[in-house]
Amino acid sequence: MFERLLPHMRVNTVYEINVDELHARGVRGIITDLDNTLVGAKEALATPELVQWLDFVRSRGFQVVIVSNNNETRVAKFAAPLQIPYIHAARKPAGKSFRKALSVLGLAAEHTVVIGDQMLTDVLGGNRMGLYTILVTPIAPADEGIMTRVNRKIERFALIRLRKKGLWYEGETK
């Protein structure tokens, strides 16, 4: 049951993702969460480092779409200056938003990755759709909303079970 919460890859930040390796495997699309994945939940705009990373990713031939459970005002304010398409109020892990993102990208699941900071939304939703999932360490966990904090408690319980089954090891990234 908890195996669906296992990401294919774990990294501390998006900057640790080897995009050339993903490209070599045929990946051309990135579905990414916003809050605590790309920037802290209370940061309105992209950092210069993130802008540079996004430019690099796109220069390598990747398309990017943001899929966020947050409201349109928040997501649009962040995505518009970057000219990145987005899906707001996504209700992840529901498959509808992931299917819509694949449609926006014009790609099949096998050519797309999901990057996010939550096992119960990003990883579960991506795994259910057959997407390659990458879990990042949350950027600013102290700034999370009530639902995310509830999800984190459930994640901690799931991690205990996954460790007991020998499926999760601390310090194991990439």
N, CA and C of each residue as an Amber inpcrd file, in Angstrom:
protein
   522
   0.8130000  -1.1910000   0.0000000   0.0000000   0.0000000   0.0000000
   0.8650000   1.2670000   0.0000000   1.8380000   1.3460000   0.8890000
   2.6780000   2.5360000   0.9930000   3.7050000   2.6270000  -0.1350000
   3.8790000   1.5640000  -0.9000000   4.8500000   1.5700000  -1.9830000
   4.5310000   2.6360000  -3.0290000   3.2620000   2.9890000  -3.1770000
   2.8740000   4.0230000  -4.1430000   3.3820000   5.4060000  -3.7380000
   3.8490000   5.5200000  -2.4980000   4.3940000   6.7920000  -2.0240000
   5.8970000   6.9040000  -2.2660000   6.5000000   5.8480000  -2.7840000
   7.9420000   5.8490000  -3.0280000   8.2800000   6.5780000  -4.3230000
   9.1200000   7.6020000  -4.2310000   9.5640000   8.2730000  -5.4570000
  10.6110000   7.4260000  -6.1710000  10.7920000   7.6860000  -7.4410000
  11.8460000   7.0190000  -8.1880000  13.2140000   7.6000000  -7.8340000
  13.2200000   8.8840000  -7.4570000  14.4620000   9.5620000  -7.1090000
  14.1860000  10.5400000  -5.9710000  15.1870000  10.7180000  -5.1040000
  15.1130000  11.7100000  -4.0250000  16.3180000  12.6260000  -4.1270000
  16.0550000  13.9320000  -4.0640000  17.1220000  14.9270000  -4.1000000
  16.8250000  16.0000000  -3.0630000  17.8350000  16.7580000  -2.7090000
  17.6170000  17.8480000  -1.7610000  16.9750000  19.0560000  -2.4230000
  17.3960000  19.3800000  -3.6550000  16.8350000  20.5120000  -4.3890000
  16.7340000  20.1520000  -5.8710000  15.9860000  20.9440000  -6.6080000
  15.8750000  20.7100000  -8.0490000  17.2280000  20.8490000  -8.7360000
  18.1190000  21.6130000  -8.1300000  19.4300000  21.8500000  -8.7350000
  20.3020000  20.5920000  -8.7650000  19.9440000  19.5950000  -7.9820000
  20.6900000  18.3320000  -7.9590000  20.2370000  17.3490000  -9.0390000
  19.1630000  17.6620000  -9.7230000  18.6380000  16.7520000 -10.7410000
  19.5260000  16.8240000 -11.9840000  19.9680000  15.6760000 -12.4370000
  20.8050000  15.6120000 -13.6390000  19.8810000  15.6030000 -14.8630000
  19.6240000  16.7890000 -15.4040000  18.6880000  16.8910000 -16.5210000
  19.2430000  16.2600000 -17.7980000  20.5590000  16.2410000 -17.9400000
  21.1330000  15.5840000 -19.1200000  20.8660000  14.0800000 -19.0750000
  20.9140000  13.5040000 -17.8860000  20.6030000  12.0770000 -17.7350000
  19.1250000  11.8110000 -18.0590000  18.2480000  12.6790000 -17.5830000
  16.8200000  12.5290000 -17.9050000  16.6030000  12.6360000 -19.4160000
  17.2640000  13.6020000 -20.0320000  17.1240000  13.7950000 -21.4740000
  17.5900000  12.5590000 -22.2290000  18.6970000  11.9790000 -21.7890000
  19.2180000  10.7710000 -22.4360000  18.2380000   9.6100000 -22.3300000
  17.4020000   9.6210000 -21.3010000  16.3960000   8.5620000 -21.1260000
  15.0950000   8.8700000 -21.8750000  15.0790000   9.9640000 -22.6050000
  13.9030000  10.2980000 -23.4150000  12.9070000  11.2260000 -22.7540000
  13.2320000  11.7310000 -21.5930000  12.3350000  12.6540000 -20.8990000
  12.4190000  14.0200000 -21.5860000  11.2450000  14.6040000 -21.8400000
  11.1940000  15.9260000 -22.4720000  10.2750000  16.8900000 -21.7320000
   9.5750000  16.3910000 -20.7250000   8.6500000  17.2470000 -20.0030000
   8.8200000  17.1600000 -18.5040000   8.5990000  18.3050000 -17.8460000
   8.6770000  18.3730000 -16.3940000   7.3840000  18.9650000 -15.8620000
   6.7090000  18.1910000 -15.0300000   5.5700000  18.6840000 -14.2700000
   6.1160000  18.9650000 -12.8830000   6.0370000  20.2040000 -12.4520000
   6.6090000  20.5440000 -11.1610000   5.5890000  21.2120000 -10.2480000
   5.7000000  20.8840000  -8.9870000   4.9630000  21.5760000  -7.9470000
   5.6040000  22.9460000  -7.7800000   4.9410000  23.8330000  -7.0550000
   5.4760000  25.1750000  -6.8330000   5.9870000  25.3490000  -5.4090000
   5.0700000  25.3950000  -4.4490000   5.4190000  25.7290000  -3.0680000
   6.2760000  24.6580000  -2.4140000   7.4070000  25.0910000  -1.9020000
   8.3920000  24.2600000  -1.2140000   9.0950000  23.2610000  -2.1260000
   8.8530000  23.4140000  -3.4340000   9.5840000  22.6320000  -4.4320000
  10.5050000  23.5630000  -5.2120000   9.9240000  24.6060000  -5.7930000
  10.7090000  25.5880000  -6.5510000  11.1500000  26.7590000  -5.6810000
  10.2540000  27.2100000  -4.8240000  10.5360000  28.2960000  -3.8730000
   9.7740000  28.0080000  -2.5850000  10.1100000  28.7350000  -1.5320000
   9.3640000  28.6080000  -0.2900000   7.9100000  29.0100000  -0.4870000
   7.0400000  28.4970000   0.3520000   5.5980000  28.7260000   0.2070000
   5.2080000  30.1890000   0.3030000   6.0340000  31.0000000   0.9060000
   5.7080000  32.4220000   1.0550000   6.5010000  33.3230000   0.1140000
   7.2920000  32.7280000  -0.7720000   8.0550000  33.5130000  -1.7410000
   7.2060000  33.7150000  -2.9870000   6.9620000  34.9650000  -3.3340000
   6.0700000  35.2750000  -4.4500000   6.6910000  35.0140000  -5.8140000
   7.9820000  35.2380000  -5.9330000   8.6400000  35.1600000  -7.2320000
   9.8340000  34.2110000  -7.2070000  10.2590000  33.8380000  -8.3920000
  11.4170000  32.9510000  -8.5320000  12.6910000  33.6610000  -8.1180000
  13.5820000  32.9150000  -7.5170000  14.9060000  33.4470000  -7.1740000
  15.7410000  33.5170000  -8.4520000  16.7730000  34.3400000  -8.4740000
  17.6620000  34.3720000  -9.6540000  18.2360000  32.9890000  -9.9770000
  18.5750000  32.2300000  -8.9470000  19.1120000  30.8790000  -9.1580000
  18.0830000  29.9790000  -9.8390000  16.8210000  30.0860000  -9.4360000
  15.7710000  29.2740000 -10.0590000  15.5400000  29.7110000 -11.5020000
  15.5300000  31.0050000 -11.7670000  15.3650000  31.5000000 -13.1390000
  16.4640000  30.9240000 -14.0220000  17.6890000  30.9250000 -13.5140000
  18.8170000  30.3750000 -14.2670000  18.6230000  28.8740000 -14.5120000
  18.1650000  28.1380000 -13.4910000  17.9350000  26.7000000 -13.6450000
  16.8490000  26.4280000 -14.6790000  15.7540000  27.1720000 -14.6030000
  14.6590000  26.9920000 -15.5620000  15.1160000  27.3010000 -16.9910000
  15.9190000  28.3490000 -17.1560000  16.4690000  28.6640000 -18.4760000
  17.3490000  27.5240000 -18.9840000  18.1550000  26.9700000 -18.0880000
  19.0250000  25.8480000 -18.4470000  18.1950000  24.6370000 -18.8760000
  17.1820000  24.3170000 -18.0890000  16.3170000  23.1740000 -18.3830000
  15.6560000  23.3430000 -19.7550000  15.1300000  24.5180000 -19.9960000
  14.4600000  24.7660000 -21.2810000  15.4650000  24.7630000 -22.4350000
  16.6910000  25.2200000 -22.1840000  17.7110000  25.2090000 -23.2410000
  18.1040000  23.7810000 -23.6180000  17.8690000  22.8470000 -22.7170000
  18.1640000  21.4400000 -22.9690000  16.9960000  20.7250000 -23.6620000
  15.9510000  21.4790000 -23.9930000  14.8370000  20.9060000 -24.7450000
  13.6650000  20.4240000 -23.9190000  13.6250000  20.7720000 -22.6450000
  12.5140000  20.3750000 -21.7870000  11.4090000  21.4210000 -21.8110000
  10.1790000  20.9390000 -21.7170000   9.0330000  21.7960000 -21.4840000
   8.6920000  21.6780000 -20.0070000   8.1880000  22.7630000 -19.4350000
   7.8640000  22.7850000 -18.0090000   6.4350000  23.2740000 -17.8250000
   5.7170000  22.6270000 -16.9150000   4.3960000  23.0890000 -16.5030000
   4.3150000  22.9780000 -14.9830000   3.7510000  23.9930000 -14.3560000
   3.5620000  23.9770000 -12.9070000   2.1730000  23.4320000 -12.6080000
   2.1080000  22.4710000 -11.7010000   0.8420000  21.9300000 -11.2320000
   0.8170000  22.1180000  -9.7240000  -0.0840000  22.9760000  -9.2680000
  -0.1180000  23.3500000  -7.8590000  -1.5270000  23.2370000  -7.2950000
  -1.6050000  22.8380000  -6.0350000  -2.8910000  22.8310000  -5.3450000
  -3.2750000  24.2340000  -4.8630000  -2.3730000  25.1860000  -5.0060000
  -2.6270000  26.5410000  -4.5410000  -3.5880000  27.2630000  -5.4860000
  -4.0190000  28.4680000  -5.0780000  -5.0060000  29.2330000  -5.8420000
  -4.3780000  29.9210000  -7.0610000  -5.2430000  30.3700000  -7.9500000
  -4.7730000  30.9520000  -9.2030000  -3.9390000  32.2160000  -8.9960000
  -4.3270000  33.0610000  -8.0490000  -3.5800000  34.2910000  -7.8090000
  -2.1270000  33.9780000  -7.4870000  -1.9140000  33.0480000  -6.5650000
  -0.5560000  32.6670000  -6.1560000   0.2380000  32.0990000  -7.3240000
  -0.3550000  31.1350000  -8.0210000   0.3780000  30.4250000  -9.0690000
   0.6190000  31.3220000 -10.2850000  -0.3710000  32.1040000 -10.6770000
  -0.2240000  32.9930000 -11.8350000   0.8480000  34.0510000 -11.5960000
   0.8690000  34.6130000 -10.3930000   1.8520000  35.6440000 -10.0700000
   3.2770000  35.1010000 -10.2080000   3.4560000  33.8340000  -9.8400000
   4.7720000  33.2090000  -9.9440000   5.0880000  32.8150000 -11.3840000
   4.1560000  32.1760000 -12.0690000   4.4020000  31.5710000 -13.3810000
   4.4490000  32.5780000 -14.5260000   3.6340000  33.6230000 -14.4700000
   3.5330000  34.5710000 -15.5900000   4.8700000  35.2050000 -15.9740000
   5.6580000  35.7450000 -15.0230000   6.9340000  36.3530000 -15.4250000
   7.9080000  35.3520000 -16.0580000   7.7240000  34.0900000 -15.7410000
   8.6080000  33.0430000 -16.2650000   8.0860000  32.4520000 -17.5750000
   6.8760000  32.8430000 -17.9450000   6.2060000  32.3140000 -19.1340000
   6.1000000  30.7880000 -19.0800000   5.6650000  30.3170000 -17.9170000
   5.4720000  28.8830000 -17.7170000   3.9740000  28.6230000 -17.5910000
   3.4470000  27.6770000 -18.3660000   2.0350000  27.3340000 -18.1900000
   1.8130000  26.7010000 -16.8180000   0.5920000  26.8020000 -16.3110000
   0.3220000  26.2860000 -14.9740000  -1.0940000  25.7620000 -14.8640000
  -1.2690000  24.9180000 -13.8770000  -2.5810000  24.4070000 -13.4900000
  -2.6950000  24.6850000 -11.9980000  -3.6810000  25.4640000 -11.6250000
  -3.8860000  25.8160000 -10.2180000  -5.0360000  24.9890000  -9.6470000
  -5.2050000  25.0220000  -8.3350000  -6.2680000  24.2620000  -7.6650000
  -6.3320000  22.8400000  -8.2230000  -5.1830000  22.2050000  -8.3120000
  -5.0320000  20.9360000  -9.0250000  -5.6620000  19.7280000  -8.3310000
  -5.8510000  19.8190000  -7.0360000  -6.4100000  18.7050000  -6.2570000
  -5.5590000  17.4360000  -6.3580000  -4.2460000  17.6360000  -6.3940000
  -3.3530000  16.4720000  -6.3800000  -3.5890000  15.6920000  -5.0920000
  -3.6170000  14.3950000  -5.1530000  -3.0680000  13.5050000  -6.1800000
  -4.0460000  13.0720000  -7.2720000  -5.1870000  13.7340000  -7.4080000
  -6.1490000  13.3680000  -8.4500000  -5.4770000  13.3740000  -9.8260000
  -5.8410000  12.4150000 -10.6330000  -5.2080000  12.2540000 -11.9370000
  -5.5680000  13.3150000 -12.9590000  -6.6900000  13.9830000 -12.7870000
  -7.1540000  14.9570000 -13.7820000  -6.1150000  16.0370000 -14.0680000
  -5.5080000  16.5850000 -13.0200000  -4.5250000  17.6560000 -13.2170000
  -3.2610000  17.1390000 -13.9080000  -2.8710000  15.9140000 -13.6210000
  -1.6960000  15.3370000 -14.2700000  -1.9890000  15.0600000 -15.7500000
  -3.2000000  14.5760000 -16.0440000  -3.5890000  14.3610000 -17.4470000
  -3.6160000  15.6910000 -18.2010000  -4.1400000  16.7200000 -17.5460000
  -4.1770000  18.0420000 -18.1770000  -2.7620000  18.5540000 -18.4320000
  -1.8620000  18.3470000 -17.4830000  -0.4650000  18.7720000 -17.6530000
   0.1870000  18.0380000 -18.8200000  -0.0580000  16.7500000 -18.9380000
   0.4890000  15.9900000 -20.0680000  -0.0520000  16.5320000 -21.3850000
  -1.3240000  16.9220000 -21.3940000  -1.9240000  17.5060000 -22.5790000
  -1.2780000  18.8510000 -22.9200000  -1.0410000  19.6810000 -21.9100000
  -0.3740000  20.9700000 -22.1190000   1.0160000  20.7450000 -22.7090000
   1.7270000  19.7520000 -22.1930000   3.0660000  19.4420000 -22.6800000
   3.0370000  18.7490000 -24.0470000   1.9260000  18.0730000 -24.3470000
   1.8510000  17.2960000 -25.5790000   2.7320000  16.0700000 -25.5340000
   2.8860000  15.5130000 -24.3290000   3.7830000  14.3810000 -24.1390000
   3.0760000  13.2150000 -23.4600000   3.6220000  12.0390000 -23.6340000
   3.1390000  10.8470000 -22.9460000   3.8230000  10.7440000 -21.5860000
   3.2440000   9.9580000 -20.7160000   3.7690000   9.7900000 -19.3560000
   5.2210000   9.3190000 -19.3560000   5.5850000   8.4350000 -20.2610000
   6.9460000   7.8950000 -20.2530000   8.0140000   8.9270000 -20.6450000
   7.5830000  10.0850000 -21.1220000   8.5290000  11.1430000 -21.4950000
   8.4710000  12.3330000 -20.5370000   7.8740000  12.0950000 -19.3600000
   7.6180000  13.1930000 -18.4270000   7.9770000  12.7850000 -16.9980000
   8.4970000  13.7460000 -16.2260000   8.7630000  13.5360000 -14.8050000
   7.8940000  14.4880000 -13.9870000   7.6830000  14.0980000 -12.7370000
   6.9980000  14.9570000 -11.7680000   8.0030000  15.2790000 -10.6740000
   8.1170000  16.5590000 -10.3450000   8.9970000  17.0000000  -9.2670000
   8.1290000  17.6500000  -8.1950000   8.2880000  17.2020000  -6.9510000
   7.5110000  17.7970000  -5.8720000   8.0720000  17.4630000  -4.5160000
   7.5290000  18.1190000  -3.4970000   8.0400000  17.9450000  -2.1340000
   7.1410000  17.0890000  -1.2520000   5.9990000  16.6270000  -1.7890000
   5.0910000  15.8480000  -0.9530000   4.8310000  14.4560000  -1.5340000
   4.9530000  13.4760000  -0.6790000   4.6920000  12.1010000  -1.0860000
   3.2040000  11.8750000  -1.3600000   2.3360000  12.4970000  -0.5690000
   0.8970000  12.2390000  -0.6760000   0.2320000  12.9670000  -1.8370000
   0.8690000  13.9540000  -2.3970000   0.2710000  14.6790000  -3.5150000
   1.0720000  14.4540000  -4.7980000   2.2980000  14.9120000  -4.8080000
   3.1220000  14.8610000  -6.0150000   3.5450000  13.4350000  -6.3840000
   4.1110000  12.7260000  -5.4290000   4.6160000  11.3740000  -5.7140000
   3.4720000  10.3980000  -5.9580000   2.4950000  10.3830000  -5.0890000
   1.3660000   9.4590000  -5.2660000   0.6530000   9.7390000  -6.5870000
   0.3600000  11.0040000  -6.8530000  -0.3280000  11.3460000  -8.1020000
   0.4870000  10.9720000  -9.3260000   1.7810000  11.2750000  -9.2920000
   2.6390000  10.9290000 -10.4140000   2.7790000   9.4350000 -10.6160000
   2.9730000   8.7050000  -9.5310000   3.1100000   7.2480000  -9.6360000
   1.8380000   6.6090000 -10.1810000   0.7030000   7.0900000  -9.7460000
  -0.5770000   6.5390000 -10.2320000  -0.7450000   6.7500000 -11.7270000
  -0.1190000   7.7990000 -12.2690000  -0.2060000   8.0970000 -13.6990000
   0.9190000   7.4570000 -14.5120000   1.8160000   6.7330000 -13.8320000
   2.9280000   6.1000000 -14.5390000   4.0530000   7.0550000 -14.8810000
   4.1350000   8.1700000 -14.1570000   5.1860000   9.1630000 -14.3730000
   6.3950000   8.8520000 -13.4980000   7.5550000   9.2760000 -13.9210000
   8.7750000   9.1630000 -13.1240000   8.7040000  10.2660000 -12.0740000
   8.8400000   9.9100000 -10.8120000   8.6470000  10.8750000  -9.7320000
   9.9570000  11.2050000  -9.0230000  10.1260000  12.4980000  -8.7500000
  11.3190000  12.9950000  -8.0610000  10.8490000  13.7870000  -6.8450000
  11.2580000  13.3310000  -5.6840000  10.8990000  13.9840000  -4.4220000
  12.0430000  14.8900000  -3.9840000  11.7170000  16.1670000  -3.7330000
  12.7160000  17.1060000  -3.2210000  12.4310000  17.3890000  -1.7550000
  13.4670000  17.7390000  -1.0290000  13.3130000  18.1520000   0.3640000
  12.5920000  19.5050000   0.3800000  11.5760000  19.6690000   1.2150000
  10.8560000  20.9510000   1.2610000  11.8010000  22.1110000   1.5750000
  11.6110000  23.2220000   0.8660000  12.4830000  24.3850000   1.0200000
  12.2550000  25.0910000   2.3550000  10.9990000  25.3390000   2.6970000
  10.6810000  26.0940000   3.9250000   9.5010000  25.4450000   4.6410000
   9.7270000  24.3070000   5.2920000   8.6120000  23.5880000   5.9220000
   7.8890000  24.3830000   7.0060000   8.5400000  25.3490000   7.6040000
   7.8920000  26.1460000   8.6550000   6.7790000  27.0200000   8.0990000
   6.7870000  27.2640000   6.8030000   5.7980000  28.1380000   6.1690000
   4.5970000  27.3870000   5.5950000   4.4850000  26.1010000   5.8690000
   3.4330000  25.2910000   5.2540000   2.0690000  25.5300000   5.8850000
   1.0420000  25.3560000   5.0550000  -0.3390000  25.4960000   5.5050000
  -0.7980000  24.2800000   6.2930000  -2.0010000  24.3630000   6.8030000
  -2.5550000  23.3260000   7.6840000  -2.6710000  21.9760000   6.9710000
  -3.1490000  21.9650000   5.7340000  -3.3170000  20.6820000   5.0410000
  -1.9580000  20.0150000   4.7710000  -0.9750000  20.8110000   4.4420000
   0.3520000  20.2460000   4.2100000   0.9160000  19.6720000   5.4960000
   0.6810000  20.3480000   6.6100000   1.1650000  19.8220000   7.8970000
   0.4810000  18.5040000   8.2340000  -0.8000000  18.3850000   7.9080000
  -1.5030000  17.1110000   8.1030000  -0.8760000  16.0410000   7.2090000
  -0.6360000  16.3950000   5.9590000  -0.0030000  15.4490000   5.0370000
   1.3650000  15.0010000   5.5480000   2.1160000  15.9160000   6.1340000
   3.4470000  15.5700000   6.6450000   3.3530000  14.5420000   7.7710000
   2.3320000  14.6460000   8.6060000   2.1520000  13.6570000   9.6780000
   1.8590000  12.2790000   9.0920000   1.0330000  12.2400000   8.0720000
   0.7300000  10.9700000   7.4070000   1.9910000  10.4330000   6.7280000
   2.7520000  11.3140000   6.1140000   4.0140000  10.9000000   5.4810000
   4.9690000  10.2860000   6.4980000   5.0570000  10.8780000   7.6880000
   5.9530000  10.3300000   8.7190000   5.5260000   8.9100000   9.0930000
   4.2210000   8.6800000   9.2100000   3.7200000   7.3380000   9.4930000
   4.0870000   6.3810000   8.3480000   3.8870000   6.8320000   7.1160000
   4.2120000   6.0030000   5.9560000   5.7080000   5.6800000   5.9120000
   6.5340000   6.6550000   6.2600000   7.9820000   6.4270000   6.2600000
   8.3910000   5.3640000   7.2750000   7.7350000   5.3670000   8.4220000
   8.0120000   4.3320000   9.4280000   7.7350000   2.9590000   8.8330000
   6.6050000   2.8170000   8.1690000   6.2440000   1.5310000   7.5520000
   7.2140000   1.1470000   6.4330000   7.5810000   2.1310000   5.6160000
   8.4990000   1.8560000   4.5120000   9.8830000   1.4660000   5.0150000
  10.3290000   2.1030000   6.0950000  11.6270000   1.7300000   6.6870000
  11.5760000   0.3000000   7.2130000  10.4820000  -0.0610000   7.8960000
  10.3410000  -1.4250000   8.4310000  10.3760000  -2.4670000   7.3290000
   9.8720000  -2.1110000   6.1520000   9.8760000  -3.0320000   5.0170000
  11.2000000  -2.9990000   4.2610000  12.1150000  -2.1160000   4.7000000
  13.4090000  -2.0020000   4.0400000  13.3530000  -1.2740000   2.7130000
  12.3360000  -0.4330000   2.5180000  12.1530000   0.2650000   1.2560000
  12.6060000   1.7250000   1.2900000  12.9360000   2.2210000   2.4790000
  13.3500000   3.6300000   2.6170000  14.5510000   3.7020000   3.5310000
  15.6010000   4.3350000   3.0580000  16.8050000   4.5140000   3.8390000
  17.1280000   5.9990000   3.9270000  17.4480000   6.4700000   5.1080000
  17.8000000   7.8830000   5.2810000  19.1180000   8.1660000   4.5990000
  19.2310000   9.3810000   4.0980000  20.4550000   9.7920000   3.4510000
  20.5990000   9.2870000   2.0260000  19.6550000   8.5060000   1.5790000
  19.7140000   7.9390000   0.2380000  19.0180000   8.8930000  -0.7360000
  19.8020000   9.6200000  -1.5040000  19.2360000  10.4810000  -2.5210000
  19.8200000  10.1080000  -3.8610000  19.1610000  10.5700000  -4.8860000
  19.5100000  10.3120000  -6.2950000  19.4060000   8.8820000  -6.6250000
